[in-house]
Amino acid sequence: MTDEACSSVCDVICIASWNADLVSRVARPLARGETLMAHSFEIQPGGKGSNAAVAAARQGAKVGVIARIGDDDFGRMALALWAREGIDTEHAEVAAHERSGVAQILVFDDGDNSIAVATGAGAGLGQANVDVASEAIRSAKVVMASNEVPQAATLAAFKLARAAGVTTILNPAPAMELPDELIALCDVLTPNESEAQTLFGKGAAAMIVTMGSQGCALWQKDKLTKTIAGRVMKVVDTIGAGDTFTGALAAAIARGESLEQAAESANAAAALSVTGRGAIAGMPTLAQSQNLINS
């Protein structure tokens, strides 16, 4: 663990994946066995959990991460990023002699992307990390996670959160089978349209299905209760848009917004996020999101 102590109770706790994004920009998707020259290459901060934590912090929440990173340059990149964004790292374990996660990303000229993730040290995140952070979880307003972290860690954290009356948010990406026990512990799921297909009929309390430029749709107990229209934005790339949505949603719920209001706030933040390069460059502040909503 780092030796930085919590200065105050966190509003949002993120069971966080971290990886360095190795981003190549190419004209189009590659065919199997094809080599294509890239326009450029960058190394950027990434990981669905880390991205969502940054998004929540920029939306005004006091955020803490429960994470496991490598004792390497990419791990130090994570700690530097979280420090810049004001994210508490008391419960970020630095794993000796292990590599941090990486994501190999191809961004196409139309702004879409393909991603392959190697989780590295994050694969070892588990019950022990959650146990150490149990008081932070109980004291939070929202706990969020994604499918990039081991389900054992998410289950342990969500059980603690449910017992303490803390709202739980799961971004079920990348798509995988979710046990009924975990779905029952989720107050809100934030799948995209393809991920949502496997979740209907599972008894989820609430799902906000993200639909890219088409906006999002709120489902409660498998009934559509609200649709929020998308916004026309100049797309640079879509990396991190879903993570921005989840993080902004968590921040909005933490500051007391209703689920419908929080979905509107998250929808605006995600729209703004596609105007910057990489996962976090376009992530807006709360003021920027509110300006878009009011415009």
C-alpha positions in Angstrom: 0.0 0.0 0.0 1.0 3.6 -0.4 1.8 5.5 2.8 -0.6 8.3 1.9 -3.5 8.4 4.5 -7.1 9.3 3.8 -7.6 13.0 4.5 -11.4 12.6 4.6 -14.2 10.1 4.0 -14.5 9.3 0.3 -17.9 9.8 -1.5 -17.1 7.2 -4.1 -14.9 4.1 -3.8 -13.8 2.4 -7.0 -12.7 -1.2 -7.2 -10.3 -0.1 -9.8 -8.6 -1.8 -12.7 -5.5 0.0 -14.0 -3.6 -0.3 -17.2 -1.4 1.7 -19.5 -3.1 2.2 -22.9 -0.8 1.6 -25.8 -2.7 3.4 -28.5 -2.0 3.1 -32.3 -4.2 5.1 -34.7 -4.9 3.4 -38.0 -7.3 4.0 -40.9 -9.6 1.1 -40.3 -9.9 -2.3 -38.6 -7.3 -4.9 -39.6 -8.2 -8.1 -41.4 -6.8 -11.3 -39.9 -3.1 -11.6 -40.6 -2.9 -8.0 -42.0 -0.3 -5.4 -41.3 -1.3 -1.8 -41.5 0.9 1.3 -41.0 -0.3 3.4 -38.0 -0.6 7.2 -38.1 0.8 7.6 -34.6 1.5 5.9 -31.3 0.9 7.1 -27.7 1.1 5.7 -24.2 -1.8 7.0 -22.1 -3.4 6.1 -18.7 -6.3 3.7 -18.9 -8.2 0.9 -17.2 -12.0 1.0 -16.8 -11.8 1.5 -13.1 -9.1 4.1 -13.1 -11.0 6.0 -15.9 -14.2 5.9 -14.0 -12.5 7.1 -10.9 -11.0 10.1 -12.8 -14.4 10.9 -14.3 -16.0 10.9 -10.9 -13.3 13.1 -9.4 -13.6 15.6 -12.2 -17.4 15.7 -11.5 -16.6 16.9 -7.9 -16.7 13.6 -5.9 -14.1 12.7 -3.3 -12.8 9.5 -4.8 -10.7 6.6 -3.5 -9.4 3.5 -5.3 -9.0 0.0 -4.2 -6.5 -1.3 -6.7 -3.4 -3.5 -7.3 -0.7 -2.2 -9.6 2.8 -3.3 -10.6 6.0 -2.0 -9.2 7.1 -0.6 -12.5 7.0 2.6 -14.6 3.3 2.0 -15.6 2.4 1.6 -11.9 4.1 4.8 -11.1 2.2 6.4 -13.9 -1.0 5.4 -12.1 0.0 6.9 -8.8 1.0 10.1 -10.4 -2.3 10.4 -12.3 -4.4 9.7 -9.2 -2.4 12.2 -7.2 -3.0 14.9 -9.9 -6.7 14.1 -10.0 -7.0 14.3 -6.2 -7.9 10.5 -5.9 -7.1 8.8 -2.6 -4.6 5.9 -2.9 -4.4 4.6 0.6 -5.8 1.3 -0.6 -3.7 1.0 -3.8 -1.4 -2.0 -3.4 1.9 -1.8 -5.3 2.8 -5.5 -6.0 6.6 -6.1 -5.9 8.1 -7.9 -8.9 4.8 -7.8 -10.9 3.9 -5.9 -14.1 1.1 -3.4 -14.3 -1.7 -4.1 -16.8 -1.6 -2.9 -20.4 -4.2 -2.4 -23.1 -3.3 -2.5 -26.7 -5.7 -0.2 -28.5 -6.3 0.5 -32.2 -8.2 3.7 -32.9 -9.7 4.0 -36.4 -10.2 7.2 -38.4 -14.0 7.1 -37.7 -13.2 7.4 -33.9 -14.2 3.8 -33.1 -11.7 1.4 -31.5 -10.7 -2.2 -30.7 -8.9 -3.1 -27.4 -7.0 -6.1 -26.0 -6.3 -6.0 -22.3 -3.7 -7.8 -20.2 -4.6 -7.2 -16.5 -1.1 -7.8 -15.0 -1.0 -7.2 -11.3 -4.7 -6.3 -11.2 -5.5 -10.0 -11.6 -4.4 -10.5 -8.0 -7.0 -8.0 -6.6 -9.2 -9.9 -4.1 -10.7 -10.3 -0.7 -7.6 -9.2 1.2 -7.6 -5.8 -0.6 -11.3 -5.3 0.2 -10.9 -6.3 3.8 -8.2 -3.7 4.4 -10.5 -1.1 2.9 -13.7 -2.2 4.6 -14.2 1.0 6.6 -13.7 3.2 3.5 -16.4 1.1 1.7 -18.9 1.4 4.6 -18.3 5.1 4.9 -18.8 5.9 1.1 -22.0 6.9 -0.7 -21.3 4.9 -3.8 -19.0 1.9 -4.6 -18.4 1.1 -8.3 -16.6 -1.6 -10.2 -16.3 -3.2 -13.7 -15.7 -6.6 -15.1 -12.0 -5.8 -15.5 -11.4 -6.6 -11.9 -11.8 -10.1 -10.4 -15.4 -10.9 -9.5 -14.3 -12.1 -6.0 -13.2 -8.5 -5.2 -16.4 -7.0 -6.5 -18.6 -9.4 -4.6 -16.8 -8.8 -1.4 -17.0 -5.1 -1.8 -20.6 -5.0 -2.8 -21.6 -7.2 0.1 -20.0 -4.7 2.5 -21.6 -1.8 0.7 -25.1 -3.4 0.7 -24.9 -4.1 4.4 -24.0 -0.5 5.0 -26.7 1.0 2.7 -24.1 2.2 0.1 -25.2 2.4 -3.5 -23.4 -0.1 -5.8 -22.8 0.5 -9.5 -21.3 -2.2 -11.9 -20.2 -1.5 -15.4 -20.5 -5.1 -16.8 -17.7 -4.7 -19.4 -16.0 -6.5 -20.8 -19.1 -8.7 -21.3 -19.1 -12.0 -19.3 -21.6 -14.1 -17.5 -22.6 -12.6 -14.1 -23.7 -14.7 -11.2 -27.1 -14.1 -9.8 -25.5 -13.3 -6.5 -23.6 -10.4 -8.0 -26.6 -9.0 -10.0 -28.7 -9.0 -6.8 -26.0 -6.9 -5.1 -26.0 -4.3 -7.9 -28.2 -1.2 -7.4 -27.3 0.0 -11.0 -25.8 -1.7 -14.0 -24.4 0.4 -16.8 -24.1 -1.9 -19.9 -23.9 -0.9 -23.5 -26.5 -2.3 -25.9 -24.7 -5.6 -26.6 -23.9 -6.2 -22.9 -27.4 -5.4 -21.9 -28.8 -8.3 -24.0 -27.5 -10.9 -21.5 -28.9 -9.0 -18.5 -32.6 -8.6 -19.3 -34.7 -10.9 -17.3 -32.0 -11.4 -14.6 -33.9 -9.3 -12.1 -31.5 -6.3 -12.1 -32.9 -3.4 -9.9 -31.9 -0.8 -12.5 -29.9 -0.7 -15.7 -28.9 2.4 -17.6 -28.1 1.2 -21.1 -25.6 3.4 -22.9 -26.2 3.8 -26.6 -23.4 6.0 -27.9 -24.6 8.9 -29.9 -28.1 7.8 -29.3 -27.9 8.6 -25.6 -29.0 6.2 -22.9 -32.1 4.4 -21.6 -33.1 3.7 -18.0 -34.6 0.3 -17.2 -36.0 -0.6 -13.8 -37.0 -4.2 -13.1 -36.8 -4.8 -16.9 -39.2 -2.0 -17.7 -38.1 1.0 -19.7 -38.8 4.1 -17.6 -36.8 6.9 -19.3 -34.9 7.6 -22.5 -32.3 10.4 -22.7 -31.4 11.6 -26.1 -27.9 11.7 -27.3 -26.0 14.8 -28.3 -24.2 15.7 -31.6 -20.5 16.1 -30.8 -17.3 16.3 -32.8 -15.9 12.8 -32.2 -12.1 12.6 -31.7 -12.3 9.0 -30.3 -14.7 7.0 -28.1 -12.1 5.5 -25.7 -13.3 5.9 -22.2 -16.8 7.2 -23.0 -18.5 4.3 -21.1 -16.1 4.7 -18.2 -16.9 8.4 -18.1 -20.6 7.6 -18.0 -20.2 5.3 -15.0 -17.9 7.6 -13.1 -20.1 10.7 -13.7 -23.2 8.6 -12.7 -21.5 7.6 -9.4 -20.6 11.3 -8.7 -24.1 12.5 -9.4 -25.7 9.8 -7.1 -23.1 10.7 -4.4 -24.2 14.3 -4.5 -27.8 13.4 -4.1 -29.3 13.4 -7.6 -32.1 11.0 -8.4 -31.3 8.1 -10.8 -33.0 10.0 -13.6 -31.1 13.2 -12.9 -27.9 11.3 -12.5 -28.4 9.5 -15.9 -28.8 13.0 -17.5 -25.6 14.2 -15.9 -23.7 11.1 -17.0 -25.0 11.3 -20.5 -23.7 14.8 -20.9 -20.3 13.9 -19.4 -19.9 10.9 -21.7 -20.8 13.1 -24.7 -18.1 15.6 -23.9 -15.6 12.8 -23.3 -15.4 11.8 -27.0 -14.1 15.3 -27.9 -10.6 14.5 -26.5 -7.9 12.1 -27.4 -7.6 8.9 -25.3 -9.5 7.8 -22.3 -9.3 10.9 -20.0 -8.3 14.0 -22.1 -12.0 14.8 -22.9 -13.4 13.9 -19.5 -15.3 17.1 -18.3 -15.6 18.9 -15.1 -19.0 19.2 -13.4 -19.3 22.8 -14.6 -18.6 21.7 -18.2 -21.3 19.0 -18.0 -23.8 21.4 -16.5 -23.1 23.9 -19.2 -23.9 21.3 -21.9 -27.1 20.3 -20.1 -28.2 23.9 -19.9 -27.2 24.9 -23.4 
